């Protein structure tokens, strides 16, 4: 018994299908389809990853710091040498002393052309000169550097500044201490000055507290290997920051240009992929909605010569096959209706007549007609059922190697014995090509059904004691089987029609309704599903007279 679905469940399923169809329509109306967004995301990510690596300029920044420290070390060496030669005096006692006034003048002049700060410490630890202060201890003037003139701030500059801040926060050097300066400086405030007093030259990089750097180098001021004081040069790391910023700005400029090109190319690529796919999807939806009505044509894109063109061709072939199948189903339903109506009409007439007569002889005759019609309906329905499920079975079951020679010898023995038992003996002669491989990939049961039907038809049309010839041979990549009889042959103009559904051309004297007319049609369907072919023709003698029928079956070899 077939269970009916719950009406509420069916309505819910309909709403879900309508919702999916509406969702598909909404997706198609988006400015950027999901496929376009994916292409954009992948291409932009592929561009952003190396750009992100370029924006991380930590090694470049560290290299600049080392280079600046080395340059500052050279300057400090010049300052220390100049002070050692020009600001140290020798007293009559032979003691080396530093002329403080002269040293201050020298430091002022030396730093006038350099963007460095110079501080001079005595061995006692006191600072006696600072290029940031002018004058003596009684009248000190502090020198402050003017800020650079403001640049034109553009959107890209703001973005670059934000990138600088972000990367500086992410990759700030945590190994640098913060620069601090006391109001009363001494030589012990900085480790580099203490080391310089011991004769060791050291350069140190520090953070200035605002994201920048302060570089300093301390070196002993000496004459004749006698250390008189310590000179320390320091400078701001603004040039390092500016160099790093400029590198990042150039990278961002290149990235902006590459991003525009990438987006345009991605949109072009998405257009060549997503838009045709959308057209194909819309056409497929129209096909689904219009089945049984208007014929919808899938757009032809096969000229593209790519996978989308292949997809278009496949969809067109599939749609064409679908419409052909729908038409075939319609014609099959009409043919079935027509063929079933004949025995039903006869059955109905016999039943109505049997109900109105009392003659037992007539009733018995009508009952025989009714029984024949019921048996005819049973055979017809069985053949229709077999015909209907052929496609599913042929597409689902696995092929195996079948020796066509052995199969036909077995079928020949079976039919020869059956015909002899039925009182219509025929002789079946089988000839095979010697040492030929006659194996084919096939469904053995269906292939046996085909040749059983062909041999059965040959027996039914053959005269008593007739001869049926069966030959099997190999022809290249095909195995050919030929079944010939010496019956009346096939009527002229019907060589192709005999493979139509419900075609019936039976021998004289055969009981009507014994065959449904689907045998050869089913055989053709099976052979074509095996990528083979079946052909019927008449045998003729030298005078051109028909001497029988011949069926030729070609199947791909295994």
Phi, psi and omega per residue, in radians:
X1 nan 2.373 -3.108
X2 -1.566 2.202 3.141
X3 -1.473 2.337 3.098
X4 -1.509 2.508 3.115
X5 -1.230 2.639 3.078
X6 -1.142 2.274 3.140
X7 -0.995 -0.638 3.120
X8 -1.124 -0.699 3.119
X9 -1.130 -0.707 3.129
X10 -1.140 -0.726 3.119
X11 -1.125 -0.682 3.107
X12 -1.110 -0.730 3.109
X13 -1.120 -0.680 3.102
X14 -1.104 -0.728 3.126
X15 -1.115 -0.686 3.120
X16 -1.133 -0.735 3.106
X17 -1.102 -0.733 3.127
X18 -1.142 -0.649 3.124
X19 -1.139 -0.706 3.111
X20 -1.139 -0.714 3.117
X21 -1.123 -0.693 3.093
X22 -1.132 -0.701 3.120
X23 -1.099 -0.683 3.099
X24 -1.078 -0.721 3.121
X25 -1.120 -0.690 3.108
X26 -1.124 -0.719 3.130
X27 -1.049 -0.690 -3.117
X28 -1.186 -0.431 -3.107
X29 -1.529 -0.032 3.103
X30 -1.172 2.582 3.097
X31 -1.098 -0.817 3.089
X32 -2.017 2.096 3.120
X33 -1.249 2.853 3.082
X34 -0.993 -0.645 3.123
X35 -1.160 -0.712 3.092
X36 -1.087 -0.747 3.134
X37 -1.111 -0.669 3.126
X38 -1.150 -0.754 3.126
X39 -1.084 -0.774 3.107
X40 -1.075 -0.793 -3.105
X41 -1.095 -0.764 -3.106
X42 -1.160 -0.770 -3.112
X43 -1.201 -0.699 3.120
X44 -1.192 -0.675 3.105
X45 -1.130 -0.718 3.113
X46 -1.092 -0.545 3.094
X47 -1.405 -0.618 -3.048
X48 -1.265 -0.544 -3.088
X49 -1.092 -0.928 3.105
X50 -1.152 -0.561 3.106
X51 -1.145 -0.714 3.073
X52 -1.053 -0.662 3.076
X53 -1.153 -0.632 3.112
X54 -1.225 -0.601 3.139
X55 -1.201 -0.412 3.047
X56 -1.420 1.722 -3.031
X57 -1.906 0.595 3.139
X58 -0.991 -0.917 3.117
X59 -1.058 -0.652 3.108
X60 -1.131 -0.746 3.105
X61 -1.094 -0.774 3.133
X62 -1.113 -0.643 3.095
X63 -1.140 -0.689 3.084
X64 -1.104 -0.693 3.118
X65 -1.072 -0.785 3.128
X66 -1.118 -0.689 3.121
X67 -1.131 -0.762 3.131
X68 -1.138 -0.686 3.103
X69 -1.107 -0.681 3.126
X70 -1.150 -0.737 3.089
X71 -1.125 -0.707 3.113
X72 -1.158 -0.579 3.092
X73 -1.135 -0.664 3.097
X74 -1.140 -0.767 3.102
X75 -1.088 -0.733 -3.140
X76 -1.090 -0.681 3.106
X77 -1.084 -0.675 3.105
X78 -1.150 -0.774 3.131
X79 -1.078 -0.798 -3.106
X80 -1.114 -0.702 3.120
X81 -1.151 -0.727 3.127
X82 -1.125 -0.760 3.123
X83 -1.146 -0.655 -3.136
X84 -1.146 -0.549 -3.115
X85 -1.586 -0.561 -3.008
X86 -1.907 -0.327 -3.064
X87 -1.947 0.034 3.137
X88 -1.875 2.270 3.137
X89 -1.998 2.694 3.115
X90 -1.886 2.115 3.116
X91 -1.331 2.841 3.111
X92 -0.975 -0.478 3.133
X93 -1.341 -0.134 -3.129
X94 1.637 -0.013 -3.140
X95 -1.406 2.412 3.119
X96 -1.528 2.211 3.136
X97 -2.277 2.700 -3.104
X98 -1.698 2.210 3.043
X99 -1.410 1.820 -2.992
X100 -1.147 -0.782 -3.110
X101 -1.092 -0.781 3.139
X102 -1.141 -0.643 3.119
X103 -1.125 -0.698 3.112
X104 -1.116 -0.734 3.120
X105 -1.096 -0.724 -3.138
X106 -1.113 -0.739 -3.141
X107 -1.122 -0.697 3.128
X108 -1.091 -0.758 -3.127
X109 -1.230 -0.696 -3.126
X110 -1.176 -0.597 -3.109
X111 -1.516 -0.109 -3.111
X112 -1.146 -0.591 -3.113
X113 -1.741 0.135 -3.125
X114 -2.287 2.515 -3.129
X115 -1.553 0.963 3.136
X116 -2.238 2.809 3.037
X117 -1.921 2.241 -3.120
X118 -1.983 2.337 3.057
X119 -2.257 2.378 -3.087
X120 -2.070 2.194 -3.124
X121 -1.994 2.548 3.012
X122 -1.521 2.931 3.119
X123 -1.078 -0.478 3.141
X124 -1.210 -0.287 3.118
X125 1.896 -0.219 -3.120
X126 -1.386 2.551 3.056
X127 -1.544 2.268 -3.087
X128 -2.003 -0.200 3.134
X129 -2.651 2.408 3.106
X130 -2.524 2.100 -3.075
X131 -1.146 -0.239 3.089
X132 -1.401 -0.232 3.135
X133 -2.063 2.383 3.083
X134 -1.908 2.585 3.128
X135 1.616 -3.126 -3.135
X136 -1.580 -3.024 -3.054
X137 -1.123 -0.398 -3.104
X138 -1.441 -0.426 -3.108
X139 -2.461 1.486 -3.093
X140 -1.651 2.289 3.028
X141 -2.006 2.155 -3.108
X142 -1.536 2.304 -3.134
X143 -1.728 2.132 3.111
X144 -2.002 2.393 3.110
X145 -1.331 2.371 3.112
X146 -1.286 2.502 3.084
X147 -1.183 2.640 3.130
X148 -1.151 2.658 3.109
X149 -1.082 2.494 -3.100
X150 -1.163 2.419 3.075
X151 -1.531 2.830 3.022
X152 -1.200 2.047 -3.088
X153 -1.539 2.009 3.090
X154 -1.798 3.001 3.124
X155 -1.097 -0.687 3.126
X156 -1.154 -0.633 3.090
X157 -1.142 -0.720 3.101
X158 -1.090 -0.741 3.119
X159 -1.124 -0.695 3.102
X160 -1.110 -0.695 3.107
X161 -1.112 -0.676 3.100
X162 -1.140 -0.703 3.104
X163 -1.125 -0.709 3.094
X164 -1.026 -0.829 -3.115
X165 -1.092 -0.736 -3.116
X166 -1.122 -0.830 -3.111
X167 -1.237 -0.578 3.086
X168 -1.139 -0.632 3.091
X169 -1.233 -0.669 -3.090
X170 -1.305 -0.633 -3.018
X171 -2.165 0.616 3.093
X172 -1.178 2.563 3.124
X173 -1.391 1.984 -3.125
X174 -1.535 -0.096 -3.114
X175 -1.543 -0.025 -3.119
X176 -1.741 2.350 3.085
X177 -1.442 2.825 -3.130
X178 -1.492 2.380 -3.118
X179 -1.298 2.238 3.095
X180 -2.297 2.509 -3.089
X181 -2.313 2.140 3.105
X182 -1.452 2.755 -3.127
X183 -1.164 -0.690 3.096
X184 -1.868 1.703 -3.050
X185 -1.447 2.547 3.024
X186 -2.359 2.942 -3.106
X187 -1.167 -0.310 -3.126
X188 -1.510 -0.013 -3.122
X189 -1.266 -0.403 -3.031
X190 -2.244 2.364 -3.122
X191 -1.128 -0.547 -3.107
X192 -1.207 -0.559 3.109
X193 -1.276 -0.629 3.105
X194 -1.144 -0.710 3.113
X195 -1.187 -0.635 3.131
X196 -1.142 -0.603 3.102
X197 -1.106 -0.477 3.091
X198 -1.545 0.079 3.080
X199 1.675 0.126 -3.102
X200 -1.856 2.294 3.137
X201 -1.600 2.204 -3.065
X202 -2.394 2.457 3.024
X203 -2.000 2.433 -3.064
X204 -2.321 2.401 3.013
X205 -1.930 2.342 -3.128
X206 -2.307 2.809 3.017
X207 -1.515 2.532 -3.119
X208 -1.652 0.087 3.106
X209 1.582 -0.210 3.140
X210 -2.111 0.354 -3.138
X211 1.638 -0.086 3.132
X212 -1.712 -2.941 -3.085
X213 -2.300 2.652 2.995
X214 -2.180 2.124 -3.115
X215 -1.872 2.408 3.140
X216 -2.532 2.561 3.095
X217 -2.380 2.287 3.124
X218 -2.006 2.475 -3.080
X219 -2.552 2.473 -3.141
X220 -1.244 2.460 3.016
X221 -1.692 2.032 -3.015
X222 -2.503 2.803 3.063
X223 -2.512 2.289 -3.055
X224 0.905 0.786 3.077
X225 1.104 0.247 3.080
X226 -1.805 2.075 -3.105
X227 -1.350 2.072 -3.137
X228 -1.695 -0.574 -3.116
X229 -2.927 -2.967 -3.134
X230 -2.300 2.277 3.060
X231 -1.846 2.298 3.110
X232 -2.183 2.146 3.047
X233 -1.824 2.395 3.087
X234 -2.415 2.654 3.125
X235 -2.584 2.765 3.119
X236 -1.331 2.612 3.084
X237 -1.599 0.432 -3.117
X238 -1.093 -0.593 3.124
X239 -1.154 -0.631 3.082
X240 -1.129 -0.802 3.122
X241 -1.073 -0.717 -3.127
X242 -1.155 -0.684 3.123
X243 -1.131 -0.771 3.105
X244 -1.098 -0.732 -3.140
X245 -1.112 -0.707 3.137
X246 -1.145 -0.690 3.100
X247 -1.077 -0.796 3.133
X248 -1.129 -0.649 -3.139
X249 -1.139 -0.739 3.101
X250 -1.105 -0.746 3.111
X251 -1.058 -0.733 3.137
X252 -1.168 -0.629 3.076
X253 -1.090 -0.813 3.109
X254 -1.098 -0.711 3.133
X255 -1.091 -0.724 -3.141
X256 -1.086 -0.776 3.108
X257 -1.130 -0.777 3.124
X258 -1.134 -0.592 3.141
X259 -1.144 -0.744 3.119
X260 -1.075 -0.801 3.136
X261 -1.115 -0.732 -3.139
X262 -1.093 -0.758 -3.139
X263 -1.116 -0.767 3.141
X264 -1.108 -0.773 3.118
X265 -1.155 -0.645 3.122
X266 -1.134 -0.723 3.110
X267 -1.133 -0.673 3.085
X268 -1.120 -0.798 3.122
X269 -1.086 -0.757 3.135
X270 -1.121 -0.628 3.118
X271 -1.139 -0.649 3.141
X272 -1.330 -0.248 -3.141
X273 -1.914 -0.974 -3.010
X274 -1.195 -0.765 -3.079
X275 -1.096 -0.821 3.067
X276 -1.097 -0.639 3.110
X277 -1.122 -0.693 3.081
X278 -1.075 -0.749 3.123
X279 -1.069 -0.735 3.119
X280 -1.151 -0.706 3.141
X281 -1.126 -0.752 3.115
X282 -1.090 -0.720 3.111
X283 -1.118 -0.700 3.124
X284 -1.107 -0.671 3.106
X285 -1.144 -0.715 3.100
X286 -1.110 -0.635 3.083
X287 -1.094 -0.782 -3.117
X288 -1.107 -0.716 -3.100
X289 -1.342 -0.409 -3.048
X290 -1.808 0.180 3.135
X291 -1.036 2.344 -3.124
X292 1.541 -0.129 3.138
X293 -2.142 -2.114 -3.096
X294 -1.175 2.451 3.097
X295 -1.412 2.144 -3.116
X296 -1.779 2.287 -3.123
X297 -1.686 2.237 3.057
X298 -1.290 2.352 3.124
X299 -0.975 2.399 -3.131
X300 -1.562 1.911 3.121
X301 -2.097 0.344 -3.076
X302 -1.155 -0.346 3.133
X303 -1.241 -0.214 3.117
X304 -1.118 -0.599 3.129
X305 1.294 0.382 3.109
X306 -2.236 -2.936 -3.062
X307 -1.132 -0.608 3.109
X308 -1.170 -0.662 3.035
X309 -1.071 -0.731 3.079
X310 -1.083 -0.724 3.117
X311 -1.091 -0.751 3.108
X312 -1.057 -0.788 3.126
X313 -1.089 -0.716 3.133
X314 -1.146 -0.728 3.124
X315 -1.143 -0.670 3.108
X316 -1.128 -0.769 3.103
X317 -1.108 -0.734 -3.126
X318 -1.128 -0.747 3.139
X319 -1.132 -0.732 3.116
X320 -1.074 -0.768 3.109
X321 -1.138 -0.607 3.135
X322 -1.136 -0.805 3.116
X323 -1.131 -0.678 3.082
X324 -1.086 -0.705 3.124
X325 -1.156 -0.680 3.108
X326 -1.106 -0.774 3.096
X327 -1.091 -0.712 3.140
X328 -1.134 -0.669 3.110
X329 -1.132 -0.718 3.105
X330 -1.083 -0.787 3.129
X331 -1.150 -0.681 3.135
X332 -1.103 -0.741 3.122
X333 -1.096 -0.699 3.117
X334 -1.147 -0.738 3.129
X335 -1.123 -0.745 3.134
X336 -1.076 -0.762 3.135
X337 -1.044 -0.740 -3.132
X338 -1.162 -0.762 -3.091
X339 -1.215 -0.564 -3.133
X340 -1.337 -0.548 -3.120
X341 -1.113 -0.605 -3.112
X342 -1.041 -1.000 3.113
X343 -1.159 -0.516 3.115
X344 -1.181 -0.703 3.110
X345 -1.108 -0.775 3.110
X346 -1.100 -0.728 -3.136
X347 -1.118 -0.762 -3.138
X348 -1.108 -0.760 -3.134
X349 -1.110 -0.727 -3.139
X350 -1.155 -0.702 -3.135
X351 -1.146 -0.781 3.137
X352 -1.112 -0.670 3.140
X353 -1.206 -0.734 -3.137
X354 -1.077 -0.497 -3.126
X355 -1.327 -0.301 -3.058
X356 -1.789 -0.206 -3.093
X357 -1.937 2.711 -3.131
X358 -1.973 -0.100 -3.101
X359 -1.244 2.062 -3.119
X360 -1.061 -0.604 -3.132
X361 -1.143 -0.821 3.121
X362 -1.106 -0.697 3.122
X363 -1.104 -0.698 3.120
X364 -1.111 -0.700 3.127
X365 -1.136 -0.713 3.113
X366 -1.160 -0.650 3.111
X367 -1.116 -0.607 3.073
X368 -1.137 -0.722 3.097
X369 -1.094 -0.757 3.139
X370 -1.067 -0.754 3.140
X371 -1.098 -0.751 3.109
X372 -1.076 -0.731 -3.131
X373 -1.168 -0.662 3.110
X374 -1.130 -0.759 3.105
X375 -1.126 -0.667 3.097
X376 -1.103 -0.757 3.098
X377 -1.084 -0.706 -3.129
X378 -1.093 -0.795 3.111
X379 -1.126 -0.705 -3.117
X380 -1.124 -0.805 -3.132
X381 -1.146 -0.673 3.112
X382 -1.100 -0.787 3.136
X383 -1.167 -0.671 3.103
X384 -1.107 -0.743 3.107
X385 -1.093 -0.733 3.115
X386 -1.111 -0.735 -3.135
X387 -1.126 -0.685 -3.052
X388 -1.219 -0.598 -3.081
X389 -1.657 0.115 -3.120
X390 -1.084 -0.815 -3.071
X391 -1.008 -0.807 -3.115
X392 -1.114 -0.741 -3.115
X393 -1.199 -0.764 -3.102
X394 -1.170 -0.522 3.135
X395 -1.488 -0.306 -3.044
X396 -1.731 -0.663 -3.023
X397 -1.377 2.626 -3.111
X398 -1.480 2.446 3.071
X399 -1.333 2.661 3.066
X400 -2.403 2.888 -3.124
X401 -1.325 2.154 -3.112
X402 -2.138 2.210 3.072
X403 -1.454 1.894 -3.051
X404 -1.165 -0.573 3.120
X405 -1.105 -0.835 3.139
X406 -1.125 -0.716 -3.129
X407 -1.067 -0.799 -3.099
X408 -1.219 -0.569 3.060
X409 -1.132 -0.713 3.130
X410 -1.156 -0.792 3.131
X411 -1.125 -0.639 3.114
X412 -1.098 -0.767 3.116
X413 -1.094 -0.737 -3.106
X414 -1.117 -0.822 -3.082
X415 -1.254 -0.585 3.104
X416 -1.147 -0.727 3.105
X417 -1.158 -0.723 -3.122
X418 -1.131 -0.723 -3.134
X419 -1.159 -0.630 3.105
X420 -1.154 -0.711 3.127
X421 -1.187 -0.495 -3.130
X422 -1.453 -0.061 3.112
X423 1.515 0.133 3.090
X424 -2.161 1.185 -3.030
X425 -1.170 2.417 3.021
X426 -2.285 2.816 3.113
X427 -1.898 2.236 -3.124
X428 -1.945 2.064 3.127
X429 -1.893 2.270 -3.085
X430 -2.087 2.249 3.101
X431 -2.199 2.238 3.117
X432 -2.084 2.647 3.114
X433 -1.240 2.203 -3.080
X434 -1.087 2.419 3.047
X435 0.978 0.453 3.122
X436 -1.738 2.494 3.079
X437 -1.447 1.892 -3.055
X438 -1.852 0.464 -3.130
X439 -1.517 2.478 3.120
X440 -2.322 2.586 3.031
X441 -1.390 2.056 -3.023
X442 -2.813 2.947 2.926
X443 -1.554 1.951 -2.973
X444 -1.053 -0.696 -3.082
X445 -1.160 -0.699 -3.132
X446 -1.259 -0.645 3.120
X447 -1.168 -0.673 3.072
X448 -1.115 -0.607 3.098
X449 -1.113 -0.704 -3.127
X450 -1.109 -0.958 -3.068
X451 -1.230 -0.515 3.046
X452 -1.109 -0.674 3.117
X453 -1.192 -0.738 -3.124
X454 -1.147 -0.786 -3.141
X455 -1.152 -0.678 3.117
X456 -1.085 -0.737 3.082
X457 -1.114 -0.704 3.134
X458 -1.089 -0.693 3.128
X459 -1.150 -0.746 -3.080
X460 -1.160 -0.511 -3.135
X461 -1.630 -0.158 -3.105
X462 -1.408 2.553 3.069
X463 -1.252 2.900 3.084
X464 -0.973 2.427 -3.105
X465 1.066 0.467 3.094
X466 -1.283 2.968 -3.098
X467 -2.118 2.289 3.080
X468 -1.969 2.167 -3.122
X469 -1.789 2.285 3.074
X470 -2.181 2.148 3.093
X471 -2.144 2.439 3.101
X472 -2.242 2.225 -3.121
X473 -2.533 2.817 3.107
X474 -1.745 2.270 3.119
X475 -2.262 1.563 -3.126
X476 1.151 -2.094 -3.124
X477 -1.610 0.256 -3.106
X478 -2.240 2.680 2.977
X479 -1.968 2.244 -3.050
X480 -1.988 2.253 3.076
X481 -2.083 2.263 -3.104
X482 -2.144 2.206 3.111
X483 -2.026 2.053 -3.085
X484 -2.109 2.511 3.048
X485 -2.258 3.047 3.105
X486 -2.060 0.718 3.105
X487 -1.520 -2.798 -3.083
X488 -1.314 -0.161 -3.133
X489 1.469 -2.953 -3.084
X490 -1.876 2.353 -3.135
X491 -0.980 2.557 -3.138
X492 -1.055 2.415 -3.141
X493 1.419 0.029 -3.105
X494 -1.992 0.218 -3.080
X495 -1.113 -0.545 3.087
X496 -1.658 -0.528 -3.067
X497 -1.175 -0.412 -3.093
X498 -1.156 -0.281 3.120
X499 -1.624 0.032 3.096
X500 -1.337 2.730 3.125
X501 -1.144 2.416 3.035
X502 1.118 0.277 3.026
X503 -1.287 2.321 -3.092
X504 -2.357 2.023 3.065
X505 -2.367 1.629 -2.996
X506 -1.859 2.790 3.108
X507 -1.105 2.657 3.094
X508 -1.100 2.400 3.115
X509 1.610 -0.199 3.110
X510 -1.308 2.456 -3.111
X511 -1.095 2.311 -3.110
X512 -1.134 2.423 3.089
X513 1.532 0.042 -3.137
X514 -1.149 -0.543 -3.129
X515 -2.121 2.581 -3.088
X516 -1.500 -0.269 -3.080
X517 1.467 0.218 3.134
X518 -1.851 -0.101 -3.014
X519 -1.040 -0.949 -3.105
X520 -1.227 -0.556 3.086
X521 -1.133 -0.747 3.071
X522 -1.115 -0.712 3.137
X523 -1.065 -0.750 3.130
X524 -1.120 -0.718 3.134
X525 -1.084 -0.711 -3.138
X526 -1.176 -0.797 -3.113
X527 -1.105 -0.761 3.138
X528 -1.170 -0.549 3.060
X529 -1.176 -0.389 3.058
X530 -1.615 0.270 3.135
X531 1.097 0.530 3.118
X532 -2.008 -2.905 3.139
X533 -2.555 2.680 3.097
X534 -2.312 2.399 -3.059
X535 -2.447 2.466 3.110
X536 -2.028 2.490 3.085
X537 -2.703 2.919 3.132
X538 -1.717 2.516 3.010
X539 -1.555 2.424 -3.141
X540 -2.273 2.727 3.076
X541 -1.647 -2.983 -3.105
X542 -1.122 -0.472 3.126
X543 -1.479 -0.043 -3.131
X544 1.534 0.115 3.116
X545 -1.417 2.552 -3.138
X546 -1.288 2.245 -3.136
X547 -2.043 0.110 3.129
X548 2.652 -3.097 -3.141
X549 -1.960 2.721 3.134
X550 -2.438 2.246 3.094
X551 -1.969 2.231 -3.130
X552 -2.029 2.175 3.136
X553 -2.036 2.183 3.093
X554 -1.965 2.213 3.134
X555 -2.263 2.482 3.080
X556 -1.072 2.395 3.135
X557 -1.265 2.759 -3.112
X558 -1.288 nan nan
